[in-house]
Amino acid sequence: MRTTLTLEPDVAEKLKRAVRQRKLPMKTVVNDLLRSALKAPPTPPREPFVVKPFNMGGFAPGINPNKLNQLLDDMEIEEFLRKQARDRT
């Protein structure tokens, strides 16, 4: 059967490597790889990933955990200004 496949770049590179290593035609390598993959037992379904919440309590008074990015930005700006002042002297 003749068919056309569009391969992802990483798969195409691995296929080219396999063809070079085995020193066989691409058609043979593709058929061999597909046969072994189709013969392999299916992978069992994975358990669903569950995110476990973590209590973010314990922040210092005045620290809003919903604005930590803003706090980090403010701290980076302060550090940048300190470095600029130090470099000018």
VEXKEVEX-890710 format. One record per atom (N, C-alpha, C): atom name; residue in three letters; x, y, z negated. Coordinates in nm, 3 decimals. Each point is the difference from the previous one (the first is absolute). Example, Ala and Ser with C-alpha at 12.3 -4.5 7.8 and 13.67 -1.06 7.14 Angstrom:
BEGIN
<vokol guke="N" kollo="ALA" c1="1.319" c2="-0.569" c3="-0.780"/>
<vokol guke="CA" kollo="ALA" c1="-0.089" c2="0.119" c3="0.000"/>
<vokol guke="C" kollo="ALA" c1="0.090" c2="0.120" c3="0.000"/>
<vokol guke="N" kollo="SER" c1="-0.035" c2="0.105" c3="0.072"/>
<vokol guke="CA" kollo="SER" c1="0.082" c2="0.119" c3="-0.006"/>
<vokol guke="C" kollo="SER" c1="-0.077" c2="0.109" c3="-0.073"/>
end
This chain:
BEGIN
<vokol guke="N" kollo="MET" c1="0.085" c2="-0.118" c3="0.000"/>
<vokol guke="CA" kollo="MET" c1="-0.085" c2="0.118" c3="0.000"/>
<vokol guke="C" kollo="MET" c1="0.089" c2="0.124" c3="0.000"/>
<vokol guke="N" kollo="ARG" c1="-0.028" c2="0.093" c3="0.084"/>
<vokol guke="CA" kollo="ARG" c1="0.076" c2="0.124" c3="0.009"/>
<vokol guke="C" kollo="ARG" c1="-0.079" c2="0.108" c3="-0.073"/>
<vokol guke="N" kollo="THR" c1="0.071" c2="0.075" c3="-0.087"/>
<vokol guke="CA" kollo="THR" c1="-0.066" c2="0.106" c3="-0.074"/>
<vokol guke="C" kollo="THR" c1="0.099" c2="0.112" c3="-0.026"/>
<vokol guke="N" kollo="THR" c1="-0.051" c2="0.115" c3="-0.037"/>
<vokol guke="CA" kollo="THR" c1="0.083" c2="0.115" c3="-0.031"/>
<vokol guke="C" kollo="THR" c1="-0.016" c2="0.033" c3="-0.148"/>
<vokol guke="N" kollo="LEU" c1="0.112" c2="0.021" c3="-0.067"/>
<vokol guke="CA" kollo="LEU" c1="-0.002" c2="0.035" c3="-0.142"/>
<vokol guke="C" kollo="LEU" c1="0.070" c2="0.134" c3="-0.019"/>
<vokol guke="N" kollo="THR" c1="-0.048" c2="0.078" c3="-0.093"/>
<vokol guke="CA" kollo="THR" c1="0.069" c2="0.122" c3="-0.040"/>
<vokol guke="C" kollo="THR" c1="0.059" c2="-0.027" c3="-0.138"/>
<vokol guke="N" kollo="LEU" c1="0.132" c2="0.003" c3="-0.008"/>
<vokol guke="CA" kollo="LEU" c1="0.069" c2="-0.032" c3="-0.124"/>
<vokol guke="C" kollo="LEU" c1="0.040" c2="0.127" c3="-0.074"/>
<vokol guke="N" kollo="GLU" c1="-0.006" c2="-0.005" c3="-0.130"/>
<vokol guke="CA" kollo="GLU" c1="0.052" c2="0.108" c3="-0.082"/>
<vokol guke="C" kollo="GLU" c1="0.152" c2="0.004" c3="0.022"/>
<vokol guke="N" kollo="PRO" c1="0.062" c2="0.118" c3="-0.011"/>
<vokol guke="CA" kollo="PRO" c1="0.144" c2="0.010" c3="0.027"/>
<vokol guke="C" kollo="PRO" c1="0.086" c2="-0.094" c3="-0.085"/>
<vokol guke="N" kollo="ASP" c1="-0.034" c2="-0.016" c3="-0.128"/>
<vokol guke="CA" kollo="ASP" c1="0.081" c2="-0.088" c3="-0.085"/>
<vokol guke="C" kollo="ASP" c1="-0.013" c2="-0.146" c3="0.043"/>
<vokol guke="N" kollo="VAL" c1="-0.120" c2="-0.040" c3="0.042"/>
<vokol guke="CA" kollo="VAL" c1="-0.022" c2="-0.137" c3="0.046"/>
<vokol guke="C" kollo="VAL" c1="0.074" c2="-0.024" c3="0.131"/>
<vokol guke="N" kollo="ALA" c1="-0.004" c2="0.098" c3="0.090"/>
<vokol guke="CA" kollo="ALA" c1="0.070" c2="-0.013" c3="0.128"/>
<vokol guke="C" kollo="ALA" c1="0.150" c2="-0.017" c3="-0.023"/>
<vokol guke="N" kollo="GLU" c1="0.054" c2="0.076" c3="-0.094"/>
<vokol guke="CA" kollo="GLU" c1="0.144" c2="-0.010" c3="-0.029"/>
<vokol guke="C" kollo="GLU" c1="0.034" c2="-0.138" c3="-0.058"/>
<vokol guke="N" kollo="LYS" c1="-0.082" c2="-0.050" c3="-0.089"/>
<vokol guke="CA" kollo="LYS" c1="0.025" c2="-0.133" c3="-0.058"/>
<vokol guke="C" kollo="LYS" c1="-0.012" c2="-0.109" c3="0.107"/>
<vokol guke="N" kollo="LEU" c1="-0.094" c2="0.018" c3="0.091"/>
<vokol guke="CA" kollo="LEU" c1="-0.016" c2="-0.097" c3="0.108"/>
<vokol guke="C" kollo="LEU" c1="0.122" c2="0.001" c3="0.092"/>
<vokol guke="N" kollo="LYS" c1="0.049" c2="0.118" c3="0.034"/>
<vokol guke="CA" kollo="LYS" c1="0.120" c2="0.010" c3="0.084"/>
<vokol guke="C" kollo="LYS" c1="0.119" c2="-0.068" c3="-0.068"/>
<vokol guke="N" kollo="ARG" c1="0.012" c2="0.023" c3="-0.131"/>
<vokol guke="CA" kollo="ARG" c1="0.108" c2="-0.062" c3="-0.077"/>
<vokol guke="C" kollo="ARG" c1="-0.011" c2="-0.152" c3="0.003"/>
<vokol guke="N" kollo="ALA" c1="-0.122" c2="-0.051" c3="-0.017"/>
<vokol guke="CA" kollo="ALA" c1="-0.022" c2="-0.145" c3="0.001"/>
<vokol guke="C" kollo="ALA" c1="0.034" c2="-0.059" c3="0.137"/>
<vokol guke="N" kollo="VAL" c1="-0.034" c2="0.071" c3="0.106"/>
<vokol guke="CA" kollo="VAL" c1="0.031" c2="-0.047" c3="0.136"/>
<vokol guke="C" kollo="VAL" c1="0.151" c2="-0.008" c3="0.019"/>
<vokol guke="N" kollo="ARG" c1="0.072" c2="0.104" c3="-0.048"/>
<vokol guke="CA" kollo="ARG" c1="0.147" c2="-0.001" c3="0.013"/>
<vokol guke="C" kollo="ARG" c1="0.062" c2="-0.112" c3="-0.081"/>
<vokol guke="N" kollo="GLN" c1="-0.048" c2="-0.018" c3="-0.124"/>
<vokol guke="CA" kollo="GLN" c1="0.058" c2="-0.102" c3="-0.087"/>
<vokol guke="C" kollo="GLN" c1="-0.025" c2="-0.141" c3="0.052"/>
<vokol guke="N" kollo="ARG" c1="-0.120" c2="-0.024" c3="0.048"/>
<vokol guke="CA" kollo="ARG" c1="-0.034" c2="-0.136" c3="0.045"/>
<vokol guke="C" kollo="ARG" c1="0.045" c2="-0.029" c3="0.143"/>
<vokol guke="N" kollo="LYS" c1="0.032" c2="0.108" c3="0.073"/>
<vokol guke="CA" kollo="LYS" c1="0.043" c2="-0.015" c3="0.139"/>
<vokol guke="C" kollo="LYS" c1="-0.103" c2="-0.078" c3="0.082"/>
<vokol guke="N" kollo="LEU" c1="-0.125" c2="0.038" c3="-0.022"/>
<vokol guke="CA" kollo="LEU" c1="-0.112" c2="-0.062" c3="0.072"/>
<vokol guke="C" kollo="LEU" c1="-0.082" c2="0.111" c3="0.065"/>
<vokol guke="N" kollo="PRO" c1="-0.083" c2="-0.035" c3="0.099"/>
<vokol guke="CA" kollo="PRO" c1="-0.087" c2="0.102" c3="0.059"/>
<vokol guke="C" kollo="PRO" c1="-0.100" c2="0.055" c3="-0.103"/>
<vokol guke="N" kollo="MET" c1="-0.038" c2="0.125" c3="0.019"/>
<vokol guke="CA" kollo="MET" c1="-0.093" c2="0.063" c3="-0.094"/>
<vokol guke="C" kollo="MET" c1="-0.129" c2="-0.081" c3="-0.010"/>
<vokol guke="N" kollo="LYS" c1="-0.049" c2="-0.051" c3="0.112"/>
<vokol guke="CA" kollo="LYS" c1="-0.123" c2="-0.078" c3="0.001"/>
<vokol guke="C" kollo="LYS" c1="0.009" c2="-0.119" c3="-0.096"/>
<vokol guke="N" kollo="THR" c1="0.114" c2="-0.068" c3="0.000"/>
<vokol guke="CA" kollo="THR" c1="0.019" c2="-0.116" c3="-0.088"/>
<vokol guke="C" kollo="THR" c1="0.004" c2="0.042" c3="-0.146"/>
<vokol guke="N" kollo="VAL" c1="0.073" c2="0.108" c3="-0.028"/>
<vokol guke="CA" kollo="VAL" c1="0.011" c2="0.047" c3="-0.138"/>
<vokol guke="C" kollo="VAL" c1="-0.136" c2="0.044" c3="-0.053"/>
<vokol guke="N" kollo="VAL" c1="-0.075" c2="0.075" c3="0.080"/>
<vokol guke="CA" kollo="VAL" c1="-0.133" c2="0.046" c3="-0.043"/>
<vokol guke="C" kollo="VAL" c1="-0.091" c2="-0.119" c3="-0.026"/>
<vokol guke="N" kollo="ASN" c1="-0.001" c2="-0.097" c3="0.089"/>
<vokol guke="CA" kollo="ASN" c1="-0.085" c2="-0.118" c3="-0.019"/>
<vokol guke="C" kollo="ASN" c1="0.040" c2="-0.077" c3="-0.125"/>
<vokol guke="N" kollo="ASP" c1="0.130" c2="-0.019" c3="-0.022"/>
<vokol guke="CA" kollo="ASP" c1="0.046" c2="-0.072" c3="-0.120"/>
<vokol guke="C" kollo="ASP" c1="-0.041" c2="0.072" c3="-0.128"/>
<vokol guke="N" kollo="LEU" c1="0.019" c2="0.132" c3="-0.001"/>
<vokol guke="CA" kollo="LEU" c1="-0.035" c2="0.078" c3="-0.120"/>
<vokol guke="C" kollo="LEU" c1="-0.151" c2="0.000" c3="-0.025"/>
<vokol guke="N" kollo="LEU" c1="-0.078" c2="0.013" c3="0.106"/>
<vokol guke="CA" kollo="LEU" c1="-0.145" c2="-0.003" c3="-0.017"/>
<vokol guke="C" kollo="LEU" c1="-0.048" c2="-0.137" c3="-0.047"/>
<vokol guke="N" kollo="ARG" c1="0.059" c2="-0.107" c3="0.055"/>
<vokol guke="CA" kollo="ARG" c1="-0.039" c2="-0.135" c3="-0.044"/>
<vokol guke="C" kollo="ARG" c1="0.027" c2="-0.018" c3="-0.149"/>
<vokol guke="N" kollo="SER" c1="0.120" c2="0.041" c3="-0.045"/>
<vokol guke="CA" kollo="SER" c1="0.032" c2="-0.020" c3="-0.141"/>
<vokol guke="C" kollo="SER" c1="-0.087" c2="0.088" c3="-0.090"/>
<vokol guke="N" kollo="ALA" c1="-0.030" c2="0.123" c3="0.044"/>
<vokol guke="CA" kollo="ALA" c1="-0.085" c2="0.089" c3="-0.081"/>
<vokol guke="C" kollo="ALA" c1="-0.143" c2="-0.051" c3="-0.006"/>
<vokol guke="N" kollo="LEU" c1="-0.051" c2="-0.054" c3="0.110"/>
<vokol guke="CA" kollo="LEU" c1="-0.138" c2="-0.049" c3="0.002"/>
<vokol guke="C" kollo="LEU" c1="-0.014" c2="-0.133" c3="-0.073"/>
<vokol guke="N" kollo="LYS" c1="0.110" c2="-0.072" c3="-0.013"/>
<vokol guke="CA" kollo="LYS" c1="-0.002" c2="-0.128" c3="-0.070"/>
<vokol guke="C" kollo="LYS" c1="0.015" c2="0.019" c3="-0.152"/>
<vokol guke="N" kollo="ALA" c1="0.057" c2="0.112" c3="-0.041"/>
<vokol guke="CA" kollo="ALA" c1="0.025" c2="0.026" c3="-0.142"/>
<vokol guke="C" kollo="ALA" c1="-0.132" c2="0.010" c3="-0.075"/>
<vokol guke="N" kollo="PRO" c1="0.000" c2="-0.047" c3="-0.126"/>
<vokol guke="CA" kollo="PRO" c1="-0.124" c2="0.011" c3="-0.078"/>
<vokol guke="C" kollo="PRO" c1="-0.032" c2="0.147" c3="-0.027"/>
<vokol guke="N" kollo="PRO" c1="-0.126" c2="0.034" c3="-0.003"/>
<vokol guke="CA" kollo="PRO" c1="-0.035" c2="0.140" c3="-0.025"/>
<vokol guke="C" kollo="PRO" c1="0.043" c2="0.041" c3="-0.141"/>
<vokol guke="N" kollo="THR" c1="0.037" c2="0.124" c3="-0.013"/>
<vokol guke="CA" kollo="THR" c1="0.039" c2="0.049" c3="-0.132"/>
<vokol guke="C" kollo="THR" c1="-0.124" c2="0.014" c3="-0.087"/>
<vokol guke="N" kollo="PRO" c1="0.012" c2="-0.040" c3="-0.125"/>
<vokol guke="CA" kollo="PRO" c1="-0.117" c2="0.010" c3="-0.089"/>
<vokol guke="C" kollo="PRO" c1="-0.034" c2="0.147" c3="-0.026"/>
<vokol guke="N" kollo="PRO" c1="-0.126" c2="0.029" c3="-0.021"/>
<vokol guke="CA" kollo="PRO" c1="-0.038" c2="0.140" c3="-0.026"/>
<vokol guke="C" kollo="PRO" c1="0.065" c2="0.048" c3="-0.130"/>
<vokol guke="N" kollo="ARG" c1="0.042" c2="0.124" c3="0.001"/>
<vokol guke="CA" kollo="ARG" c1="0.063" c2="0.059" c3="-0.119"/>
<vokol guke="C" kollo="ARG" c1="-0.107" c2="0.052" c3="-0.094"/>
<vokol guke="N" kollo="GLU" c1="0.038" c2="0.004" c3="-0.126"/>
<vokol guke="CA" kollo="GLU" c1="-0.090" c2="0.062" c3="-0.097"/>
<vokol guke="C" kollo="GLU" c1="-0.001" c2="0.150" c3="0.028"/>
<vokol guke="N" kollo="PRO" c1="-0.115" c2="0.064" c3="-0.013"/>
<vokol guke="CA" kollo="PRO" c1="-0.003" c2="0.144" c3="0.027"/>
<vokol guke="C" kollo="PRO" c1="0.086" c2="0.076" c3="-0.100"/>
<vokol guke="N" kollo="PHE" c1="0.065" c2="0.105" c3="0.049"/>
<vokol guke="CA" kollo="PHE" c1="0.083" c2="0.085" c3="-0.085"/>
<vokol guke="C" kollo="PHE" c1="-0.092" c2="0.088" c3="-0.084"/>
<vokol guke="N" kollo="VAL" c1="0.026" c2="0.002" c3="-0.129"/>
<vokol guke="CA" kollo="VAL" c1="-0.082" c2="0.079" c3="-0.090"/>
<vokol guke="C" kollo="VAL" c1="0.088" c2="0.106" c3="-0.065"/>
<vokol guke="N" kollo="VAL" c1="-0.043" c2="0.124" c3="0.007"/>
<vokol guke="CA" kollo="VAL" c1="0.072" c2="0.108" c3="-0.064"/>
<vokol guke="C" kollo="VAL" c1="-0.044" c2="0.007" c3="-0.145"/>
<vokol guke="N" kollo="LYS" c1="0.096" c2="-0.010" c3="-0.089"/>
<vokol guke="CA" kollo="LYS" c1="-0.031" c2="0.008" c3="-0.143"/>
<vokol guke="C" kollo="LYS" c1="0.020" c2="0.143" c3="-0.046"/>
<vokol guke="N" kollo="PRO" c1="-0.103" c2="0.062" c3="-0.054"/>
<vokol guke="CA" kollo="PRO" c1="0.014" c2="0.140" c3="-0.043"/>
<vokol guke="C" kollo="PRO" c1="0.095" c2="0.011" c3="-0.118"/>
<vokol guke="N" kollo="PHE" c1="0.069" c2="0.112" c3="-0.007"/>
<vokol guke="CA" kollo="PHE" c1="0.094" c2="0.028" c3="-0.108"/>
<vokol guke="C" kollo="PHE" c1="-0.043" c2="0.127" c3="-0.068"/>
<vokol guke="N" kollo="ASN" c1="-0.009" c2="-0.003" c3="-0.132"/>
<vokol guke="CA" kollo="ASN" c1="-0.041" c2="0.117" c3="-0.076"/>
<vokol guke="C" kollo="ASN" c1="0.109" c2="0.105" c3="0.007"/>
<vokol guke="N" kollo="MET" c1="-0.031" c2="0.115" c3="0.059"/>
<vokol guke="CA" kollo="MET" c1="0.098" c2="0.106" c3="0.016"/>
<vokol guke="C" kollo="MET" c1="-0.007" c2="0.099" c3="-0.115"/>
<vokol guke="N" kollo="GLY" c1="-0.055" c2="-0.041" c3="-0.113"/>
<vokol guke="CA" kollo="GLY" c1="-0.008" c2="0.088" c3="-0.115"/>
<vokol guke="C" kollo="GLY" c1="0.139" c2="0.027" c3="-0.056"/>
<vokol guke="N" kollo="GLY" c1="0.008" c2="0.090" c3="-0.093"/>
<vokol guke="CA" kollo="GLY" c1="0.128" c2="0.026" c3="-0.063"/>
<vokol guke="C" kollo="GLY" c1="0.077" c2="0.115" c3="0.062"/>
<vokol guke="N" kollo="PHE" c1="-0.061" c2="0.074" c3="0.091"/>
<vokol guke="CA" kollo="PHE" c1="0.068" c2="0.116" c3="0.056"/>
<vokol guke="C" kollo="PHE" c1="0.001" c2="0.112" c3="-0.103"/>
<vokol guke="N" kollo="ALA" c1="0.101" c2="0.082" c3="0.009"/>
<vokol guke="CA" kollo="ALA" c1="0.012" c2="0.115" c3="-0.091"/>
<vokol guke="C" kollo="ALA" c1="-0.119" c2="0.092" c3="0.022"/>
<vokol guke="N" kollo="PRO" c1="-0.039" c2="0.072" c3="-0.103"/>
<vokol guke="CA" kollo="PRO" c1="-0.112" c2="0.094" c3="0.015"/>
<vokol guke="C" kollo="PRO" c1="0.032" c2="0.100" c3="0.112"/>
<vokol guke="N" kollo="GLY" c1="-0.099" c2="0.030" c3="0.080"/>
<vokol guke="CA" kollo="GLY" c1="0.018" c2="0.096" c3="0.109"/>
<vokol guke="C" kollo="GLY" c1="0.041" c2="-0.065" c3="0.131"/>
<vokol guke="N" kollo="ILE" c1="0.035" c2="-0.130" c3="0.001"/>
<vokol guke="CA" kollo="ILE" c1="0.037" c2="-0.071" c3="0.122"/>
<vokol guke="C" kollo="ILE" c1="-0.124" c2="-0.070" c3="0.053"/>
<vokol guke="N" kollo="ASN" c1="-0.043" c2="0.041" c3="0.116"/>
<vokol guke="CA" kollo="ASN" c1="-0.116" c2="-0.060" c3="0.063"/>
<vokol guke="C" kollo="ASN" c1="0.049" c2="-0.111" c3="0.093"/>
<vokol guke="N" kollo="PRO" c1="-0.030" c2="-0.129" c3="-0.029"/>
<vokol guke="CA" kollo="PRO" c1="0.052" c2="-0.108" c3="0.085"/>
<vokol guke="C" kollo="PRO" c1="-0.049" c2="0.008" c3="0.145"/>
<vokol guke="N" kollo="ASN" c1="-0.106" c2="0.075" c3="0.025"/>
<vokol guke="CA" kollo="ASN" c1="-0.048" c2="0.015" c3="0.137"/>
<vokol guke="C" kollo="ASN" c1="0.080" c2="0.103" c3="0.079"/>
<vokol guke="N" kollo="LYS" c1="0.091" c2="0.070" c3="-0.068"/>
<vokol guke="CA" kollo="LYS" c1="0.079" c2="0.104" c3="0.068"/>
<vokol guke="C" kollo="LYS" c1="0.149" c2="-0.026" c3="-0.014"/>
<vokol guke="N" kollo="LEU" c1="0.040" c2="-0.126" c3="-0.008"/>
<vokol guke="CA" kollo="LEU" c1="0.142" c2="-0.031" c3="-0.017"/>
<vokol guke="C" kollo="LEU" c1="0.082" c2="0.041" c3="0.121"/>
<vokol guke="N" kollo="ASN" c1="-0.056" c2="-0.008" c3="0.120"/>
<vokol guke="CA" kollo="ASN" c1="0.074" c2="0.044" c3="0.119"/>
<vokol guke="C" kollo="ASN" c1="0.029" c2="0.149" c3="-0.006"/>
<vokol guke="N" kollo="GLN" c1="-0.096" c2="0.077" c3="-0.048"/>
<vokol guke="CA" kollo="GLN" c1="0.021" c2="0.144" c3="-0.013"/>
<vokol guke="C" kollo="GLN" c1="0.109" c2="0.027" c3="-0.103"/>
<vokol guke="N" kollo="LEU" c1="0.000" c2="-0.075" c3="-0.110"/>
<vokol guke="CA" kollo="LEU" c1="0.103" c2="0.016" c3="-0.102"/>
<vokol guke="C" kollo="LEU" c1="0.138" c2="-0.031" c3="0.057"/>
<vokol guke="N" kollo="LEU" c1="0.010" c2="-0.107" c3="0.078"/>
<vokol guke="CA" kollo="LEU" c1="0.127" c2="-0.036" c3="0.062"/>
<vokol guke="C" kollo="LEU" c1="0.045" c2="0.110" c3="0.096"/>
<vokol guke="N" kollo="ASP" c1="-0.092" c2="0.052" c3="0.079"/>
<vokol guke="CA" kollo="ASP" c1="0.035" c2="0.110" c3="0.091"/>
<vokol guke="C" kollo="ASP" c1="0.053" c2="0.120" c3="-0.077"/>
<vokol guke="N" kollo="ASP" c1="-0.068" c2="0.036" c3="-0.109"/>
<vokol guke="CA" kollo="ASP" c1="0.045" c2="0.113" c3="-0.082"/>
<vokol guke="C" kollo="ASP" c1="0.139" c2="-0.025" c3="-0.056"/>
<vokol guke="N" kollo="MET" c1="0.026" c2="-0.121" c3="-0.045"/>
<vokol guke="CA" kollo="MET" c1="0.132" c2="-0.031" c3="-0.056"/>
<vokol guke="C" kollo="MET" c1="0.109" c2="0.005" c3="0.109"/>
<vokol guke="N" kollo="GLU" c1="-0.032" c2="-0.049" c3="0.120"/>
<vokol guke="CA" kollo="GLU" c1="0.098" c2="0.005" c3="0.109"/>
<vokol guke="C" kollo="GLU" c1="0.029" c2="0.144" c3="0.040"/>
<vokol guke="N" kollo="ILE" c1="-0.101" c2="0.086" c3="0.000"/>
<vokol guke="CA" kollo="ILE" c1="0.020" c2="0.141" c3="0.034"/>
<vokol guke="C" kollo="ILE" c1="0.091" c2="0.065" c3="-0.105"/>
<vokol guke="N" kollo="GLU" c1="-0.026" c2="-0.027" c3="-0.127"/>
<vokol guke="CA" kollo="GLU" c1="0.083" c2="0.055" c3="-0.107"/>
<vokol guke="C" kollo="GLU" c1="0.145" c2="-0.044" c3="0.016"/>
<vokol guke="N" kollo="GLU" c1="0.022" c2="-0.127" c3="0.030"/>
<vokol guke="CA" kollo="GLU" c1="0.136" c2="-0.052" c3="0.018"/>
<vokol guke="C" kollo="GLU" c1="0.067" c2="0.065" c3="0.121"/>
<vokol guke="N" kollo="PHE" c1="-0.074" c2="0.016" c3="0.109"/>
<vokol guke="CA" kollo="PHE" c1="0.053" c2="0.065" c3="0.120"/>
<vokol guke="C" kollo="PHE" c1="0.043" c2="0.143" c3="-0.032"/>
<vokol guke="N" kollo="LEU" c1="-0.085" c2="0.074" c3="-0.072"/>
<vokol guke="CA" kollo="LEU" c1="0.032" c2="0.139" c3="-0.034"/>
<vokol guke="C" kollo="LEU" c1="0.122" c2="0.007" c3="-0.091"/>
<vokol guke="N" kollo="ARG" c1="0.013" c2="-0.094" c3="-0.094"/>
<vokol guke="CA" kollo="ARG" c1="0.117" c2="-0.005" c3="-0.087"/>
<vokol guke="C" kollo="ARG" c1="0.127" c2="-0.021" c3="0.082"/>
<vokol guke="N" kollo="LYS" c1="-0.005" c2="-0.093" c3="0.096"/>
<vokol guke="CA" kollo="LYS" c1="0.116" c2="-0.027" c3="0.085"/>
<vokol guke="C" kollo="LYS" c1="0.034" c2="0.121" c3="0.086"/>
<vokol guke="N" kollo="GLN" c1="-0.102" c2="0.068" c3="0.053"/>
<vokol guke="CA" kollo="GLN" c1="0.025" c2="0.119" c3="0.081"/>
<vokol guke="C" kollo="GLN" c1="0.068" c2="0.109" c3="-0.082"/>
<vokol guke="N" kollo="ALA" c1="-0.048" c2="0.020" c3="-0.124"/>
<vokol guke="CA" kollo="ALA" c1="0.059" c2="0.102" c3="-0.087"/>
<vokol guke="C" kollo="ALA" c1="0.143" c2="-0.037" c3="-0.035"/>
<vokol guke="N" kollo="ARG" c1="0.027" c2="-0.129" c3="-0.023"/>
<vokol guke="CA" kollo="ARG" c1="0.134" c2="-0.046" c3="-0.035"/>
<vokol guke="C" kollo="ARG" c1="0.096" c2="0.016" c3="0.117"/>
<vokol guke="N" kollo="ASP" c1="-0.049" c2="-0.026" c3="0.123"/>
<vokol guke="CA" kollo="ASP" c1="0.085" c2="0.011" c3="0.119"/>
<vokol guke="C" kollo="ASP" c1="0.034" c2="0.145" c3="0.034"/>
<vokol guke="N" kollo="ARG" c1="-0.083" c2="0.094" c3="-0.040"/>
<vokol guke="CA" kollo="ARG" c1="0.024" c2="0.141" c3="0.029"/>
<vokol guke="C" kollo="ARG" c1="0.110" c2="0.057" c3="-0.088"/>
<vokol guke="N" kollo="THR" c1="0.024" c2="-0.061" c3="-0.113"/>
<vokol guke="CA" kollo="THR" c1="0.100" c2="0.055" c3="-0.092"/>
<vokol guke="C" kollo="THR" c1="0.137" c2="-0.052" c3="0.028"/>
end
